[in-house]
Every structure is written in C-alpha cells, then in structure tokens.
Amino acid sequence: MNIFIYIVFVLAVLSICSCHMLSVRKYDGSVSDHFDGKKFIHADGNKMGSFRDLMRYQMTHKRTKWPRIDTVLPQPAIVHVAYDEIRYKVINHATVLLQHHGVNVLTDPVFGKRASPFTWLGPKRHRPPALSIDELPKIDIILLSHDHFDHLDIFSLKILVSKWNPKIFVGLGLKTYLAKFDLTNVVEMDWQQQIDYMGLKLTFLPAKHWSNRGFSPFRTLWGSYMISSPKRHIYFAGDTGFYSHFEDIKVAFPTIDLALIPIGAYIPRSFMKYVHMPPEDAIKAHKILNPRLSVAIHWGTFQLTGEGMYEPVDLLQSLLNKEGILNFTYDKEHNQYGFLE
C-alpha cells in the first residue's frame, strides 16, 4: 500500500488508540536464509524506495480522484457450480473465492469499508465486494499472504470464523498475532513448506514484498501460495514486486492452470517498484509462469497509490493487445464470471 499514507495513518491511530491491533511480537524461530533471528529478509536484502523521494512525490503530485462507491456497479451473486474443475470469483482487491476439488478457498479476505483496523480511519473502499460474506458458500480454507491491512482484516476474519471456522494458513509469525483475537484454527508455514489438507496440497512460496503491522516491519513472513490437486495447480501471487522467484516457481510447478497476479498500487514507481508490480511487470510474470489463464487482482478497490481506479486494467489491456495475449483477463465492471474449461 502507499507507504506515506500508511505511516501517517499509523501515527494518527497510535496517538489515540491502543496498540493491540497493531503490535506484532518478534518471531521466535530458527535462523534461516530468510530469517536472521530478528526479522525476515528477502534475497534482495529488503530493498525499499527512498522515503524522501516518496514524500516529495506526495507533496508535488495530485492523486487521481476515484469515483464514490455508490457510483460503481454492483456485481451479481455467484452461481454455485460443480467442483470437477476450477471456478473462481474475484470479490475485490486480493480477495478471491476459489472452488476446486470439493473445497472452497478464500484468499486475503477484506470485506470492510476500509483497509484498516478501524471503521473511521484509513483507505476507504471505492467499490462494493462482489459478494458479501453472507453470500459466500461455506469457506473451508483461508489463505493469508501477509499482514498489511489491505490483505489481513481482523473484522472479516472473525465473522468468517464465527460462521464456518475455516482453517487459516499464514506465514511464520502470524499465528501468535491472530491468537490475540481468538483466531486459533491457524497453521503457520515457511517458504517451500507443503501441507496436505482436504485433498489439496498447499505450498507456501516466496514473494518480493514486506510485512508491517503498525511499527513492526519484517516481523512476519509474507509470501504466495500454490494450491494443488491431483490434476490442477492454482497460483495466488499475493502481493509482490517482480523478481526471479517467478522463475523458481515455474521450475517447481511446470504446469499452472490458474494464476492470480497483482497489477495495481504502483505509483510512484521509484518507490513501489520494490514491492508492487505495474501491468508490464505482471505480464512478464505471466509469461514466465505460462498458466492456462491469469486473472488480474489487487486493483480498483482501495486507493493506495497515485494511479486512477481503472488505470491498471486499461494499461494492462493496451499491453495485452500489443502482444496478442489472450489468456490474461480482468473484471473491470465486476459483472463477469470466469471459468476454466
């Protein structure tokens, strides 16, 4: 998310509220090639853009105004389908309902009015979720890619758990944090770890990103997921910049049926290039992964950075047209269903 807005938001919250929602205890685990005993690290050394350049950009550039939520078309309820193949529904941002192999999987569920631990402060929603929680089928599995507020929403998780108590899969360090909110049906995973559950094999994989819940950067492990059945592989990229991890994933999983790839929150590029992909990088990732179908996520819900609401998908479509790519899609007006044959 926009780091400047994030910092200002956290400072305001901390000045008047308890730190219960924001504090993350240091992970107490073994040192590895991506954990130095104090913080988690990426192969590039946790590179971040210049905060000075970011603040200069914020002061000299006016953000594109996004439409109000009441001007955006709602999306019809999902059609319940058979489970012999993969079915998906992009709900908003990085929240996607996946139905496969008799299992309902929900990624990074955020259903609140703001990407925030509070209802009155933080980036607000600019379009409604395609499905409300009450319209969802029974959720069996929740996958959390990392702890940023636009991906991990405690309020949404508590409602989902109260309804169905799904198994929640997270990166290292997040299980203890979630336990503070009585969310205990949680499994922590390290990069490259695989777990079999309900007939699916879940693999937690690297991503080029970071974690921060308040003033606790790099205390929990971020990542992506491969969801595998005996016949199919579904890749959820989470939140990521472009990096060589896509090539490593392709080697480990030569055949990918569906890839959920983020395309938004990339301006200013001088800062965001380290943690988010613009459409051109998303296309490079698509070419490397070479899935049967890619779906664009992480755009057009919360105004986190400088681009317009539809700018990511408009640019994506222009680039796809130039390259003749037909198997990378998006849902601009939130009224289409995507299916794999």
C-alpha positions in Angstrom: 0.0 0.0 0.0 1.0 3.7 -0.2 3.8 3.9 2.4 3.4 7.6 3.1 -0.4 7.2 3.8 0.4 4.1 5.8 2.8 5.9 8.1 0.6 8.9 8.6 -2.4 6.6 9.3 -0.5 4.6 11.8 0.8 7.6 13.6 -2.7 9.0 14.0 -4.1 5.8 15.3 -1.3 5.2 17.8 -1.7 8.6 19.2 -5.3 7.9 20.3 -5.8 4.2 20.4 -4.4 1.0 22.0 -1.7 -0.8 20.1 -3.5 -4.2 20.5 -4.4 -4.2 16.8 -1.1 -3.1 15.6 1.7 -4.7 17.7 3.3 -7.9 16.4 5.6 -9.9 18.7 9.0 -10.8 17.3 9.1 -14.2 15.8 11.0 -16.7 17.9 12.3 -19.2 15.4 15.4 -20.7 13.9 17.7 -18.6 11.7 17.4 -19.4 8.0 18.3 -17.8 4.7 15.3 -15.6 5.1 15.2 -15.0 8.8 18.2 -13.5 10.6 16.9 -14.1 14.2 15.3 -10.7 14.4 13.5 -10.1 11.1 12.5 -11.8 7.9 14.5 -10.9 4.8 14.3 -11.2 1.1 17.0 -12.4 -1.3 17.5 -8.8 -2.5 18.1 -7.6 1.1 14.7 -6.0 1.8 15.3 -3.1 -0.6 12.9 -0.3 -0.2 12.5 3.0 -2.1 13.6 6.4 -0.7 11.1 7.8 1.8 12.4 11.3 1.0 11.5 10.8 -2.7 8.2 9.3 -1.8 7.3 12.3 0.4 8.5 14.7 -2.3 6.2 13.0 -4.8 3.3 13.2 -2.4 3.8 16.9 -2.0 4.2 17.7 -5.7 1.7 15.4 -7.3 -2.1 15.4 -7.1 -3.7 12.0 -6.9 -6.3 11.0 -9.5 -9.7 11.2 -7.9 -11.5 7.9 -7.7 -15.3 7.6 -8.0 -17.6 7.2 -5.0 -18.7 3.7 -4.1 -22.3 4.5 -4.9 -21.4 5.2 -8.5 -19.8 1.8 -9.1 -21.9 -1.0 -10.5 -22.5 -3.9 -8.0 -21.8 -7.5 -9.0 -24.4 -10.2 -9.1 -24.2 -13.1 -6.7 -22.1 -16.1 -7.6 -23.6 -19.1 -9.3 -23.0 -22.3 -7.3 -21.3 -24.8 -9.5 -19.9 -28.4 -9.6 -16.4 -29.0 -8.4 -15.0 -31.1 -11.2 -12.9 -28.1 -12.4 -11.6 -24.8 -11.1 -14.1 -22.0 -10.6 -13.1 -18.6 -9.4 -14.7 -15.3 -8.4 -12.7 -12.1 -7.8 -14.5 -10.4 -4.9 -12.3 -7.3 -4.6 -8.6 -6.4 -4.3 -6.8 -9.6 -3.4 -9.9 -11.4 -2.1 -10.8 -14.3 -4.5 -13.1 -17.2 -4.0 -11.7 -20.4 -5.5 -13.8 -23.6 -5.8 -11.9 -26.8 -6.7 -11.8 -30.4 -5.7 -14.8 -30.0 -3.4 -13.1 -27.3 -1.4 -13.9 -23.6 -1.1 -10.8 -21.4 -0.6 -10.8 -17.7 0.1 -7.7 -15.5 -0.3 -6.8 -12.4 1.8 -10.5 -11.7 2.8 -11.2 -8.0 3.3 -14.9 -7.1 3.4 -14.8 -3.9 5.5 -15.3 -0.3 4.4 -11.7 0.5 4.9 -8.3 -1.2 4.6 -7.8 -0.5 8.3 -8.2 -1.9 11.8 -10.7 0.8 12.4 -14.0 1.8 10.7 -13.3 5.6 10.8 -9.7 5.9 9.6 -7.6 4.5 6.7 -8.0 4.0 3.0 -11.7 3.6 2.2 -13.4 1.2 -0.2 -14.4 2.6 -3.6 -16.5 -0.3 -4.8 -18.5 -2.9 -3.0 -17.4 -6.5 -2.7 -18.7 -8.7 -5.5 -20.1 -11.0 -2.8 -20.9 -10.2 0.8 -19.8 -12.7 3.5 -23.5 -13.9 3.7 -23.5 -14.7 0.0 -20.4 -16.9 0.2 -20.6 -20.7 0.2 -19.1 -22.4 3.2 -15.5 -21.5 3.4 -13.1 -24.3 4.1 -9.7 -22.6 3.8 -8.4 -19.1 4.1 -5.0 -18.2 2.7 -3.3 -15.0 4.1 -0.4 -13.7 2.1 0.9 -11.2 4.6 -0.1 -8.8 7.4 -0.8 -5.5 5.7 -4.3 -4.0 6.4 -5.5 -4.3 2.8 -4.8 -8.1 3.0 -5.4 -9.1 6.6 -8.7 -7.7 8.1 -9.3 -9.0 11.6 -13.0 -8.0 11.5 -13.6 -10.0 8.3 -11.7 -13.0 9.7 -13.7 -13.0 12.9 -17.0 -13.1 11.0 -15.8 -15.9 8.7 -14.5 -17.9 11.6 -17.8 -17.5 13.6 -19.7 -18.8 10.6 -17.6 -21.7 9.4 -14.3 -21.9 11.4 -12.2 -22.4 8.3 -8.5 -23.4 8.5 -6.4 -20.3 8.2 -2.9 -20.6 6.6 -0.4 -17.9 7.3 3.3 -17.2 7.1 5.6 -17.6 10.0 5.0 -15.2 12.9 1.3 -14.5 12.3 -0.2 -17.4 14.3 0.6 -15.7 17.6 -0.8 -12.4 16.4 -4.1 -13.9 15.3 -4.4 -15.8 18.6 -4.8 -12.3 20.3 -8.2 -12.1 18.6 -9.2 -15.7 19.4 -8.4 -16.9 15.9 -6.8 -20.2 16.7 -7.6 -22.5 13.8 -4.3 -21.3 12.2 -1.4 -23.1 10.5 1.9 -21.3 10.1 4.0 -22.0 7.0 7.6 -21.3 6.0 8.6 -20.7 2.4 8.7 -24.0 0.4 6.7 -25.8 3.1 3.9 -28.1 1.9 0.8 -29.1 3.8 -1.9 -31.6 2.7 -5.4 -30.5 3.7 -8.9 -31.7 2.5 -7.3 -33.3 -0.6 -5.3 -30.3 -1.6 -1.6 -29.7 -1.3 -0.8 -26.2 -0.2 2.7 -24.8 -0.8 3.8 -21.5 0.7 6.2 -19.8 -1.7 8.3 -16.6 -1.8 7.1 -13.2 -2.9 9.1 -9.9 -3.2 7.3 -7.8 -0.6 7.4 -7.0 3.1 5.3 -7.1 6.3 4.4 -4.4 8.7 1.5 -4.2 11.2 2.0 -0.8 12.9 5.6 -0.3 13.8 6.7 -3.9 13.4 8.3 -4.2 9.9 9.6 -7.6 8.7 8.4 -9.5 11.9 6.1 -11.9 10.0 6.8 -13.8 6.8 5.0 -12.7 3.6 4.5 -15.0 0.6 2.4 -16.6 -2.1 0.6 -19.9 -2.4 0.3 -22.8 -4.9 -2.9 -24.8 -4.4 -2.6 -28.2 -6.0 -5.0 -31.1 -6.6 -4.1 -34.4 -8.3 -4.9 -32.7 -11.7 -4.6 -28.9 -11.3 -2.4 -26.1 -9.9 -3.7 -22.7 -8.8 -1.2 -19.9 -8.0 -2.1 -17.0 -5.8 0.8 -14.5 -6.0 -0.4 -12.4 -3.0 1.3 -9.0 -3.1 4.7 -8.8 -4.8 7.2 -6.9 -6.9 8.8 -8.5 -9.9 11.7 -10.8 -9.1 13.3 -14.1 -10.0 11.0 -16.1 -7.7 8.6 -16.4 -10.6 11.3 -18.4 -12.5 11.9 -20.6 -9.4 8.1 -21.3 -9.1 7.9 -22.2 -12.8 10.7 -24.8 -12.3 8.9 -26.3 -9.3 5.5 -26.2 -11.0 5.9 -26.5 -14.8 2.1 -26.6 -15.3 -0.1 -24.0 -13.8 -3.8 -23.8 -14.6 -4.8 -20.5 -13.0 -2.6 -17.6 -11.7 -3.9 -14.7 -9.7 -1.5 -11.9 -10.4 -1.5 -8.4 -8.8 -1.3 -5.4 -11.2 -2.1 -2.3 -9.1 -0.7 0.2 -6.5 2.5 1.0 -8.4 2.8 4.9 -8.5 5.3 6.3 -7.8 7.4 3.7 -9.4 10.6 4.9 -7.8 9.3 3.6 -4.5 6.7 1.0 -5.4 8.8 -1.0 -7.8 10.3 -2.9 -4.9 7.0 -4.2 -3.6 4.3 -4.0 -6.3 4.1 -4.8 -10.0 2.7 -2.5 -12.7 0.8 -4.2 -15.6 4.0 -4.5 -17.6 5.7 -6.5 -14.8 2.6 -8.5 -14.3 2.7 -9.5 -18.0 6.4 -10.5 -17.6 5.3 -12.7 -14.6 2.5 -14.2 -16.7 4.9 -15.1 -19.5 7.3 -16.8 -17.1 4.6 -18.8 -15.2 2.8 -19.6 -18.5 -0.5 -20.6 -16.9 -3.6 -21.6 -18.9 -5.2 -18.4 -17.5 -4.1 -15.4 -15.5 -6.5 -13.1 -13.6 -5.6 -9.6 -12.6 -6.1 -8.8 -8.9 -5.1 -6.0 -6.4 -6.5 -3.0 -8.2 -9.5 -0.7 -8.2 -10.8 -1.2 -4.6 -8.7 0.9 -2.2 -6.9 4.0 -3.4 -3.5 3.1 -2.0 -1.2 4.9 -4.5 -1.3 7.5 -7.3 -2.9 5.9 -10.2 -6.5 6.1 -11.2 -9.1 3.4 -10.3 -9.2 1.8 -13.8 -5.7 2.8 -15.0 -4.1 -0.6 -14.1 -6.6 -2.6 -16.2 -6.7 0.0 -19.0 -3.0 -0.2 -19.3 -3.0 -4.0 -19.0 -5.5 -4.3 -21.8 -3.4 -2.0 -24.1 -0.3 -4.0 -23.4 -2.1 -7.3 -23.9 -3.5 -6.1 -27.3 0.0 -5.1 -28.4 1.5 -8.5 -27.5 -1.5 -10.6 -28.7 -2.0 -12.2 -25.2 -5.5 -13.6 -24.8 -5.2 -15.6 -21.6 -4.7 -12.8 -19.1 -8.1 -11.3 -18.0 -9.7 -9.0 -15.6 -13.2 -8.0 -14.5 -13.4 -4.2 -15.0 -17.1 -3.8 -14.2 -17.4 -6.7 -11.7 -20.2 -8.4 -13.7 -18.5 -11.3 -15.4 -17.7 -14.9 -14.2 -14.5 -16.6 -15.1 -14.3 -20.3 -15.7 -11.7 -22.7 -16.9 -12.8 -25.2 -19.5 
